[in-house]
Amino acid sequence: MGNISAFLDMGGYSQYVWPAYGLTALVLVVLLAVSLKAMRARERELGASERHRRKRREDRSGRQDET
């Protein structure tokens, strides 16, 4: 148990080390959330763009068959 206490005390610097670890973890979680949100938005944009492109291609091929 003494080893765990010594580790958690960080040689007297625990008041600086643990908040730094906590802040780093928080920043990483926020960065992950922002990145996932942006990725999903880009995927939606790409899907809409692909559907629009496919529709335009179908419209063109339909008009060419009529003439």
N, C-alpha and C positions, 0 to 999 in steps of 0.2 A: 504494500500500500504506500510505502514511503517513496518508492520510485515513481508512482503515478503522481503523487503530490509534488515531487520535485519537478517532474515534467510539466505539470500544469502551471507551476510557479514560474517556469522559464528563467530560472536564475535571477528572479527579482524583476524581470522585465515583462511579466505577463500582462500588466496593465496597458502595455503598448502593443504587444504581439497579438493577443486575442482579438482586440478590436480591428487590427489590421487584417487578420484572417477573416473576420466577419464581414468587413467592408469589401474585401476581395471577392468573397463568396456572393455577396449581394450584387456586386457589379457583374459578375459572371452570369448570374441568374437573370438579371435585367437584360443583359446583352443577348442571351439565348432567347428570351421572350420577344425582344424587338426583332431579332433576326428571323425567328419563325413567323412572326406576323408579316414581315416584309416578304418573305418567301411565298407565303400563301397568297398575298396580294399579287405578286408577279405571276404566280401560277394561274390565278383567275384572269389576269390580263392576257396572258399567253393563250389560254383556252378560248377567250372571247375573240382574240385576233385570229386564231386558227379557224374558229367557226365562221367568222366573217369572210376569211379568205376562201374557205371551202364553198360558202354560199355564192360568192362572186364567181368562182370557177364554174359552179353548176349553172348559174344564170347565163354565163357566156356560152357554155357548151349547148344549153337549151336554145339560145337565140341562133347559134350557128346552124343547128339542125333544121330550124324553121325556114331558113333562106335557101 
